[in-house]
């Protein structure tokens, strides 16, 4: 095995998303940070899974209370 061709890897690394264009080392770092962020998000969801149902029910009740058709006081 000859090893890595770093300049070739950097030239081939690019990210285009809408108006965002990133090439080279920043693209590699952005991709790695996106993976780390996704793993962290999954860990949070796994940790919150036991209480997630109750939390969503309470959030739905809160939205219903805020959006109720109660008459509002006129200022």
Buried (B, 14 or more C-beta within 10 A) or exposed (E): EEEEEEEEEBEEBEBEEEEEEBBBEEBBEBEEEEEEEEEEEEEEEEEEEEEEEEEEEEEEEEEEEEEEEEEEEEE
